Amino acid sequence: DVKVTQSSRYLVKRTGEKVFLECVQDMDHENMFWYRQDPGLGLRLIYFSYDVKMKEKGDIPEGYSVSREKKERFSLILESASTNQTSMYLCASRLGRGQNEAFFGQGTRLTVV
Amino acid sequence: AQKVTQAQTEISVVEKEDVTLDCVYETRDTTYYLFWYKQPPSGELVFLIRRNSFDEQNEISGRYSWNFQKSTSSFNFTITASQVVDSAVYFCALSEATGGFKTIFGAGTRLFVKA
């Protein structure tokens, strides 16, 4: 069974902290994505990666960076967390090109205080 | 630029009613893919259906059906005889060739089905 695992379900961090959100997939998928989900705004793409060490900005990359050193792992980094980054973060992976569906993790609810 | 609009924020129906969730998309590509996902209260998004831009054939899967019309840039989703278990947030999504097939989602429609 396919699986995308996010390291934490809930996180509480302080303003200014550096925050790492980890995502691991066991499907050997080339593509991985980070989205944030906010009420009324749906899922907004932060970054995606189509191969190891490759990344592309999504629609809202400001304040975030990513790392993909291994195919199975895609990390989202909040360099200096701010309260407006309080949100639900969803990781997804996808095999090959855009015709395939994405598989999602269970989400990480991040609260920045 | 690609865009997905789900104008219905919330819909509330009584069990056994039929309900249609609307999705309108924008893209300049001729090759693109449309998706519907379901997010139940547990939170994990689940894939429901995919359509490519060259296949306008409608599809039915049990109580679910999808109507894809390129002329109106719409990809609507109908649930027939709704059930309480259909209560969820439903997302329409678009993946296009330009931009490396990144997938863009709409804002979602929250469906409440009351017993």
Boltz contact constraints between the chains, C-beta under 6 A:
constraints:
  - contact:
      token1: [A, 41]
      token2: [B, 107]
      max_distance: 6.0
  - contact:
      token1: [A, 42]
      token2: [B, 105]
      max_distance: 6.0
  - contact:
      token1: [A, 42]
      token2: [B, 106]
      max_distance: 6.0
  - contact:
      token1: [A, 42]
      token2: [B, 107]
      max_distance: 6.0
  - contact:
      token1: [A, 42]
      token2: [B, 108]
      max_distance: 6.0
  - contact:
      token1: [A, 43]
      token2: [B, 105]
      max_distance: 6.0
  - contact:
      token1: [A, 48]
      token2: [B, 102]
      max_distance: 6.0
  - contact:
      token1: [A, 50]
      token2: [B, 100]
      max_distance: 6.0
  - contact:
      token1: [A, 97]
      token2: [B, 101]
      max_distance: 6.0
  - contact:
      token1: [A, 98]
      token2: [B, 33]
      max_distance: 6.0
  - contact:
      token1: [A, 98]
      token2: [B, 95]
      max_distance: 6.0
  - contact:
      token1: [A, 98]
      token2: [B, 101]
      max_distance: 6.0
  - contact:
      token1: [A, 99]
      token2: [B, 33]
      max_distance: 6.0
  - contact:
      token1: [A, 101]
      token2: [B, 47]
      max_distance: 6.0
  - contact:
      token1: [A, 101]
      token2: [B, 50]
      max_distance: 6.0
  - contact:
      token1: [A, 104]
      token2: [B, 44]
      max_distance: 6.0
  - contact:
      token1: [A, 104]
      token2: [B, 45]
      max_distance: 6.0
  - contact:
      token1: [A, 106]
      token2: [B, 43]
      max_distance: 6.0
  - contact:
      token1: [A, 106]
      token2: [B, 44]
      max_distance: 6.0
  - contact:
      token1: [A, 107]
      token2: [B, 43]
      max_distance: 6.0
